[in-house]
Amino acid sequence: MLSCCTRHRLPTAIATRQFRLRRMGGDSEAQRLLAVKQRDVGYLNPGDRDYDQKLTQLWGGPGIRWYHEAVRTFPASYRGSDKVALVTGSCGGIGFYVAKLLAHCGYTVIIPARPGLESEAQGAMSAISEAVPEAKIVIPPSTLDLRSFASVRVFSKSVREAHPCIDVLCLNAGRGGGSSDPREDTGDGHEAIMQVNTTSQWLLACELLPSLQASPKARIVCQSSGARFNVRPEDVHDLDGTGPAAFNAWAQYSLSKACMCLFARALNDRLVAHDVDNVIALVSEPGLTATGVNIQHDLVKSLGLTKRGLNNTNEMHDQAGHHAADGALPMTLASLVGERNEFFCTNGNRCGSLSEAAFKAPLRGRGEPMLWDPAFCDKFWDSANLLTGARWSFA
């Protein structure tokens, strides 16, 4: 693993090399290795003063367009003093900017650290505290490894004890996968993409439900993706990717993001059935955000876009993507104003105003998982509980 100081020194020189590599066909092996390194052992640190720019240097795309305006305007409209938010994946990328904007709005923000990567969390806390001197940032002593259900339970117990009331739970963390990637299983014996992106966060919501129920109005915001349209409802019958078809990590990622929609709907149905009206779940989508996750996907190749003249994912980010800070706006707005089963998204690089960078979207369109038959929500609920051993209590 690179030390924190080493990670701070390297990106600019390597970014110059990466810019040259963008012109090669497909995502270069060097780019993919950096994206995987960021995912698995850390690379960029949000405590770096040049973090905003280094995201662009490494992964392509434009600079920040709308986030700074949100920083100026959201706190006046959506003040959250004395409220507590937990954001998974807040040690970098989209989650870091969600956490920072919620801190601007007055929330106490809980930042989970990954085991062995506590320097990421410290960097995020340092950067947020510098931007928001009055910020209340908490890094729980227990780390959170979404590849381990046991870790989720230990982490949740420590958070419940320290924070008997939580007002916002942002389920943002996620890892990618490309169409040619081999299958990876966690120590629990489950497919890694689904466990990290969905089922471990499902378990986290279950374990933190007592603290959420203590809030006057708690929101659970599930991060989805445009990739959710790449799957069929019947794919929900095989969350662990063990069916007869050849394993496809990109398809598994797409399914994990469709399942975040089913997650919100299934949970809301049961909350309503048990007369729990102070906890709601809803969904957000960040749009085409220029982060290392898309490089992990080898997105241009996985979508078959090389035939359309795109060489690699960095070029795709340059042409159609937006900065991670702007990708954070839909989830942040959902955390502040969202209602049950609502969906918040963005117009991405087509935005002409902040109101187009984050807004509540009408649900329509063929293949939208938010509109699938309720039977598929029930199937997801049963499968997720079976995989995780979750025991929900709505009392």
C-alpha positions in Angstrom: 0.0 0.0 0.0 1.2 3.5 -0.7 1.7 5.7 2.2 -0.5 8.8 2.6 2.4 11.1 1.8 3.4 9.1 -1.3 -0.1 9.2 -2.6 -0.1 12.9 -2.3 3.1 13.3 -4.4 2.4 10.9 -7.3 -0.9 11.8 -9.0 0.2 14.9 -11.0 3.1 13.2 -12.8 1.1 10.1 -13.4 -1.9 12.1 -14.5 0.2 13.6 -17.3 1.1 10.1 -18.5 -2.6 9.1 -18.2 -3.6 12.0 -20.5 -1.3 10.6 -23.2 -2.7 7.1 -22.6 -6.2 8.3 -23.3 -5.5 8.3 -27.0 -4.9 4.6 -26.9 -7.7 2.2 -27.8 -9.8 1.0 -24.9 -8.9 1.9 -21.3 -5.2 1.4 -20.9 -4.0 -1.1 -18.4 -2.2 1.6 -16.5 -5.5 3.5 -16.1 -7.4 0.4 -15.0 -4.7 -0.5 -12.5 -4.9 3.0 -10.9 -8.7 2.7 -10.7 -8.5 -0.7 -9.1 -5.8 0.6 -6.7 -8.1 3.4 -5.7 -10.8 0.9 -5.0 -8.8 -1.7 -3.2 -5.9 0.0 -1.4 -6.4 3.7 -1.9 -4.6 6.2 -4.1 -6.0 9.7 -4.1 -6.7 11.2 -0.7 -9.3 13.9 -0.3 -7.0 15.7 2.2 -4.8 16.7 -0.8 -5.3 20.4 -1.5 -5.4 19.6 -5.2 -8.0 16.8 -4.8 -10.7 18.5 -7.0 -8.2 18.9 -9.9 -6.5 15.5 -9.5 -9.9 13.8 -10.0 -10.1 15.5 -13.4 -6.4 14.9 -14.3 -6.7 11.2 -13.6 -10.2 10.3 -14.7 -11.0 13.0 -17.3 -14.1 15.2 -17.5 -14.6 18.9 -16.7 -14.0 20.8 -13.6 -16.7 21.6 -11.0 -19.6 23.6 -12.4 -22.6 23.7 -9.9 -21.3 22.4 -6.6 -20.0 25.7 -5.4 -23.3 27.4 -6.0 -25.0 24.7 -4.0 -22.5 25.3 -1.2 -23.6 29.0 -1.2 -27.4 28.4 -1.4 -28.3 25.0 0.1 -27.4 25.9 3.8 -29.8 28.8 3.8 -32.6 26.7 2.4 -32.0 23.4 4.0 -30.4 24.0 7.4 -29.8 20.7 9.3 -28.4 21.9 12.6 -28.5 19.1 15.3 -29.1 16.5 12.6 -26.8 13.5 12.0 -26.0 11.9 8.6 -23.9 8.9 7.8 -22.5 8.6 4.2 -20.9 5.4 3.0 -18.1 5.8 0.6 -17.5 9.3 1.9 -13.7 9.0 1.9 -13.5 10.0 -1.8 -15.4 10.8 -5.0 -19.1 11.4 -4.9 -19.5 10.5 -1.2 -16.9 12.9 -0.1 -18.7 15.8 -1.7 -22.1 14.7 -0.3 -20.5 14.6 3.2 -18.9 18.1 2.7 -22.2 19.7 1.5 -24.2 18.2 4.3 -21.6 19.6 6.7 -22.1 23.0 5.1 -25.8 22.5 5.9 -25.0 22.0 9.5 -25.2 18.2 9.8 -23.0 16.2 12.0 -21.5 13.8 9.4 -20.3 10.3 10.2 -17.5 9.2 7.8 -16.8 5.4 7.9 -13.1 4.5 7.4 -12.1 1.5 5.5 -9.9 -1.0 7.3 -6.2 -0.2 6.8 -7.2 3.1 5.0 -7.9 5.3 8.0 -5.8 8.0 6.4 -8.5 8.4 3.7 -11.1 9.2 6.4 -8.7 11.5 8.2 -8.0 13.3 4.9 -11.8 13.7 4.3 -12.3 15.1 7.8 -9.4 17.5 7.4 -10.6 18.8 4.0 -14.2 19.2 5.3 -13.1 20.9 8.5 -10.9 23.4 6.4 -13.9 24.2 4.2 -16.4 24.3 7.1 -14.6 25.3 10.3 -17.6 24.7 12.4 -18.2 21.2 10.9 -18.8 18.3 13.2 -17.2 15.3 11.6 -17.1 11.8 13.3 -14.9 8.9 12.3 -16.2 5.9 14.2 -13.5 3.8 15.9 -14.8 0.7 14.1 -14.0 0.5 10.4 -16.5 -0.5 7.8 -15.6 -3.2 5.3 -18.5 -3.8 3.0 -17.0 -7.0 1.8 -17.8 -8.5 5.3 -21.2 -8.9 6.9 -19.5 -9.3 10.2 -17.7 -5.9 9.8 -21.1 -4.3 8.9 -22.6 -5.6 12.2 -19.6 -4.6 14.4 -19.5 -1.1 12.7 -23.3 -0.7 13.1 -23.2 -1.6 16.8 -20.6 1.0 17.5 -22.5 3.7 15.6 -25.8 2.8 17.3 -24.2 3.2 20.7 -22.6 6.5 19.8 -25.5 7.9 17.8 -28.9 6.7 19.1 -30.5 9.1 16.6 -29.5 9.3 12.9 -31.5 11.5 10.4 -29.9 10.6 7.1 -28.3 7.4 5.8 -26.7 7.8 2.4 -25.9 4.4 0.9 -23.5 5.7 -1.7 -20.4 3.4 -1.6 -19.9 1.2 -4.7 -17.3 -0.6 -6.8 -17.3 -1.2 -10.5 -16.6 -4.1 -12.8 -15.9 -4.5 -16.5 -17.5 -7.0 -19.0 -14.2 -8.9 -19.1 -13.4 -8.9 -15.4 -13.3 -12.3 -13.6 -15.7 -13.1 -10.8 -14.5 -12.1 -7.3 -16.1 -13.6 -4.1 -15.9 -12.0 -0.7 -14.8 -13.9 2.5 -18.5 -14.5 3.1 -18.6 -16.5 -0.2 -20.8 -14.0 -2.1 -20.2 -12.1 -5.4 -18.2 -9.0 -4.4 -19.9 -6.3 -6.5 -23.4 -7.2 -5.3 -22.2 -7.5 -1.7 -20.3 -4.2 -1.6 -22.9 -2.2 -3.7 -26.1 -3.5 -2.3 -26.5 -6.4 0.2 -24.0 -5.1 2.8 -25.6 -1.7 2.6 -29.0 -3.4 3.0 -27.7 -5.0 6.1 -26.3 -1.7 7.3 -29.7 -0.1 7.0 -31.3 -3.0 8.9 -28.7 -2.7 11.7 -29.1 1.1 12.0 -32.9 1.1 11.8 -33.3 1.7 15.6 -31.2 4.9 15.3 -33.2 6.0 12.2 -36.5 5.3 13.9 -35.4 7.7 16.7 -35.4 10.6 14.2 -38.5 12.8 13.6 -38.0 12.1 9.9 -35.2 9.9 8.7 -34.2 9.4 5.1 -32.4 6.4 3.6 -31.0 7.5 0.2 -30.0 4.6 -2.1 -27.5 5.4 -4.8 -28.5 3.9 -8.2 -27.1 4.5 -11.7 -28.2 4.7 -15.3 -26.8 1.1 -15.5 -30.0 0.0 -13.9 -31.6 -0.1 -17.3 -29.2 -2.8 -18.5 -31.0 -5.6 -16.6 -34.3 -7.5 -16.8 -36.6 -8.0 -13.8 -36.1 -11.7 -13.8 -32.4 -11.1 -13.2 -33.3 -10.4 -9.5 -33.7 -14.2 -9.1 -29.9 -14.5 -9.1 -28.3 -11.8 -7.0 -25.2 -13.8 -6.5 -24.5 -14.3 -10.2 -24.3 -18.0 -10.0 -26.6 -18.8 -13.0 -25.7 -20.8 -16.1 -24.8 -17.7 -18.1 -21.1 -16.7 -18.2 -20.3 -14.3 -15.4 -20.2 -10.6 -16.5 -19.1 -8.1 -13.9 -20.6 -5.2 -15.7 -24.0 -6.9 -15.8 -23.6 -7.7 -12.1 -22.9 -4.0 -11.4 -26.0 -3.0 -13.4 -28.1 -5.5 -11.4 -26.7 -4.1 -8.1 -27.9 -0.6 -9.1 -31.3 -1.8 -10.2 -31.6 -3.5 -6.8 -31.0 -0.2 -5.0 -34.4 0.9 -6.5 -36.0 -2.4 -5.3 -34.3 -1.9 -2.0 -36.1 1.5 -1.4 -39.5 0.3 -2.6 -39.5 -3.0 -0.7 -38.4 -1.2 2.5 -41.0 1.5 2.1 -43.7 -1.1 1.6 -42.8 -2.7 4.9 -42.4 0.5 6.8 -45.8 1.6 5.7 -47.3 -1.8 6.6 -45.9 -1.5 10.1 -47.2 2.1 10.5 -43.6 3.5 10.6 -44.1 6.9 9.0 -40.9 8.7 10.3 -38.5 6.7 8.2 -38.6 6.8 4.4 -36.4 5.4 1.6 -35.7 7.0 -1.8 -33.3 6.8 -4.7 -30.7 9.1 -6.4 -28.6 8.8 -9.5 -25.4 10.8 -10.1 -25.4 10.7 -13.9 -22.2 10.1 -15.9 -19.7 11.2 -13.2 -16.0 11.2 -14.0 -14.7 8.9 -11.3 -12.5 5.8 -11.2 -15.5 3.6 -11.0 -16.2 4.1 -14.7 -12.6 3.2 -15.4 -13.0 0.1 -13.4 -16.0 -0.7 -15.6 -13.9 -0.1 -18.8 -17.1 1.6 -19.6 -16.6 2.4 -23.3 -15.8 -1.3 -23.9 -18.5 -2.6 -21.6 -21.1 -0.5 -23.4 -19.7 -1.3 -26.9 -19.0 2.3 -27.7 -15.7 1.9 -29.4 -17.6 1.4 -32.6 -18.9 5.0 -32.2 -15.5 6.6 -32.2 -14.7 6.7 -28.5 -11.3 5.4 -27.6 -11.7 5.0 -23.9 -13.6 6.0 -20.8 -11.6 9.1 -20.1 -12.5 10.5 -23.5 -16.2 9.7 -22.7 -15.8 11.6 -19.5 -14.3 14.5 -21.4 -17.2 14.6 -23.9 -20.2 13.8 -21.8 -19.3 13.5 -18.1 -19.3 15.8 -15.1 -17.2 16.2 -12.0 -17.7 14.1 -8.9 -18.7 17.2 -6.9 -21.6 17.8 -9.4 -22.5 14.1 -9.3 -23.0 14.5 -5.6 -25.8 17.0 -5.9 -28.8 14.6 -6.5 -28.0 12.5 -3.5 -27.4 15.6 -1.3 -30.7 17.2 -2.4 -32.5 13.9 -1.8 -31.0 13.7 1.7 -32.4 17.2 2.4 -35.9 17.2 0.9 -36.7 13.8 -0.6 -40.0 11.9 0.1 -40.8 8.2 0.0 -40.0 6.5 -3.3 -38.9 9.7 -5.0 -36.1 9.7 -7.5 -33.5 12.5 -7.7 -31.2 12.8 -10.7 -29.3 15.3 -12.9 -29.1 16.6 -16.4 -25.4 16.2 -16.2 -23.2 18.1 -18.7 -26.4 19.5 -20.3 -27.2 21.5 -17.2 -27.9 25.2 -17.6 -28.6 25.9 -13.9 -28.3 24.4 -10.4 -31.9 23.3 -10.6 -31.0 21.1 -13.6 -28.0 19.7 -11.8 -30.2 18.1 -9.1 -34.0 17.7 -9.1 -36.8 15.3 -8.4 -37.5 13.4 -11.6 -40.8 11.9 -12.7 -40.8 8.1 -13.0 -41.4 6.9 -16.5 -39.8 4.9 -19.2 -39.6 1.3 -20.2 -37.4 -0.8 -18.0 -37.4 1.6 -15.0 -36.8 -0.6 -11.9 -38.7 1.9 -9.8 -41.8 0.8 -11.7 -41.2 -2.9 -11.8 -43.9 -5.3 -10.6 -44.0 -5.4 -6.8 -43.3 -9.1 -6.9 -39.7 -8.4 -7.9 -39.3 -6.1 -4.9 -40.5 -8.9 -2.7 -38.1 -11.3 -4.4 -35.2 -9.0 -3.8 -36.3 -8.5 -0.1 -36.4 -12.3 0.5 -33.1 -12.9 -1.3 -31.3 -10.0 0.4 -32.4 -11.2 3.8 -31.3 -14.8 3.0 -27.9 -13.7 1.8 -27.2 -11.3 4.7 -29.1 -12.9 7.6 -30.7 -9.5 8.2 -33.5 -9.5 10.8 -35.7 -6.4 10.4 -37.7 -5.1 13.4 -40.1 -2.3 12.8 -41.4 -2.0 16.3 
